[in-house]
Amino acid sequence: MASSHSVLKKEREIEGKFKQLLNHLSKNDFDIESLKYQCADHIKPAHMERITSSLQLFTALHERDVINPENLAFLTNIFDTFDRVDLTQTIQQYHSSVKQLMSPIQPYSGRTFEEPTQNNKADAFVHDEDLARCVQHVSRRITSNWKSLARYLNIPEDEIEVNVENNPRNVREAIRQTMSWWESNGRNVSKASLIAALREIGRNDLGDDLQYNQY
């Protein structure tokens, strides 16, 4: 069984390789305007105007979860459009290098977690309407890297897996239940903690939403 520490270490290693890949790809000779055109459906015009390099563009795509360490299909399709076989091969090599690291993570059973009683929940958790809106916003917007967010919020691995198993055809509901668990039972439950965790996994767009009350 993997410990929460080893899981986070593995995810950080994958994230590091992913960032190295984006940095390598950005050093190629691109027509930035052609690249931006291909990405227009995913980035708002006001933000797109501030992008001046391919690395900034790739980073913006990552922040919006259009691409992530486990899914680079969008970039592969763009490079196919530009007949950049060399870059699609680079992405394939990246996938091969991290394939072992991306093997399914076993549920963490290093320690047990007792379900708080209803009275303890009432005493320990004071409902915060602003935090509730933040959690709802993130639950609606977070996508494939939601498990990374859950782990940075110290949500038990077994809690994550139970919600996945209970909602095999509804990832959005699994996310909602997991975030609801954190809101009611987590440690250091606060808007600041949620923003920090979002920034740790590269979702600065959602972190900005919460920081500037855009939810």
N, C-alpha and C positions, 0 to 999 in steps of 0.2 A: 504494500500500500504506500502511496506517495504521501509525504507530509506536506502541510501547507507551505513550508519553507522551500522544499524541493520543487513544488509546483510553480511557485513564483520565480524561482531561479531559472527554471526551464523556460518560462514565458519571457523573462527578461533576455535570455540568450537568443530566443527566436526574434524578439523585437529588435535586438542589436543587429542580427543578420539582415533583418528586413530594412533597417535604416541604412546599413552599408550598401544594400542593393539599390535603394533609391538614390543614394549619393553617386553610386557608380553609373546608373542609368542617366542621371542628370548631366554627366560630364560629356555626353554625346552631343553631336551637332544637330540641334533641333531648330525648326522654325517655330518659335514660341507662339506666334499667333495661330498657326495651324493646330498646334497642340491645344491651345485654349479653346479654339472652335470645337474641337472634339469633346471637350469637357463642359460645354456651355449649359447642358441640362442639369448639371450637378452643383454648379457654383454660381451664386448670385452675381449679376453684372457689377455691382458696386465693389465686391471683393475681387472679382476677376480683373478689374482695372488696376488694382494694386499689385498684381502678380507680374513680375518681370523676369522670372527664371523658371526653368523646368522643375528645379528642386522645390521651389515655392508651390508650384502647381501640384506636384506629387504629394507634398505635405498637406495641401488643402484637400486633396482627394482622400488621403488617409484620415484626416480629421472628420470627414463626413462618412467615413466607412465605405466609400466607393471601392477602395482597395484596402487590404489589410494583410497581415503576415500569412494568412491562410488562403487568401483569394486575390489573385492578380489578373483575373480574366479580363477586366476592363483595360488594363494597360496592354495585355497581350493582343487584344483586338485592335487597339490603336496602332501598335507596332506592325501588326499584319497589314493594316491599311497603308502604312508608309513603306511596306516591303522591307522592314528591318528584321530580317531573319536572325541576324546576329543578336539582337536584343531579346527576341522571343526565346532563343537558345539560352541566353543568360538567365532568364527567368526560370526556364526548365532546370537549369543547373542549381539555381537557388532552391527550388522545390525539392530536388534530390538531396541537397545538403541538410535540409531541415526536416526531412521526412521522418527520421527516427525521433526527433524532438517533438514532433506533432502527433506521436502515437497517443491513443486515448489515455486520459489521466484517470487512474483508479480513484474511487471515492476515498476521501480521507477519513480514517477511523482511529486516529491517534488519541483522541480523547472523546468523552461523551458529553453531550449537551442535554440538560434537562429542560423540558418545556416549563416556562414560568407559570405559576398559578395565575388565575384571573385577577386575584387581589394584588399580587406582586406586580402584574403588568400595569394595573391602575396606579400603583404607587410609584413605579419606576419610570413610567412613560407619560409625559405631559404632552398632549397633542398640540402640535405647532402647525397651524394652517399653511403658513408659508413653506415650511419644510415639506408638508404633504403635497403641495403644488409642485415643488421641485422634484420630488420622487415620481410623481405622475408624469411630469414632462420627460424625465430621463427614461422612464419605463416605456414611453411611447416612441422615443427617438433612438435609443441604444439598439445596436444590431448584433453583428456576429462576435464582437468582443465583449459582450455583456458578462461572460463568466470571469474575464479578467477583472472587470469592475467589481464584481461580487467578491473576488478574492482579496482585492485591495481594501475592501470594506470589512474584511475579516469575517465574512459570512462562511459558516462551516461548509466544507465540501459536501458532507452528506445532505445538508439542506438544499444545496444547489441541485444535486443529483436526484433527490426525491421530487423536486418540482419539475425537472426534465422528464422523469419517468411518468409522472402523473399527467403530463401534457405532451405526449409524443408527437402530436400533430398541430400543436399550438405553442410555438416558441414565445410569442408575445405574452401569453398567459403565464408561462413559466417565469419569464422576466418579471412580470407584475407581482407574482407571488413571492419571488425571491427578494425583490426590493421592499415589498410590504413586510416581510420577515425582518429585514434590517431596520426598517423604520420603527417597528414595535419592539424588537428584541436585541438589536445590535448594541455594540459598545461605541462610545464617542459619536453618537448619532447627532449630526449637525449638518447644516448647509455647507459649512467650511470643509468638513470631512468629505462630503460628497464631491465638492468642487476639486479638492486635492486629488481624490481618487480618479476622477475623470481626466485630469491633466496627466496623471501618471500613465494612463493607458493611451494617451495621445488624442483624446477627444476634447481638445481645447475649444472646439465650437460649442459643445454642450456646457463646458465649464464657463465660457463667456456668457452663455444664455442665463445661467444661474447667477453669475456674479453681477450682471447688469440687469437682472430681473426681467429678462425677456422670455417669459413662460406664462 
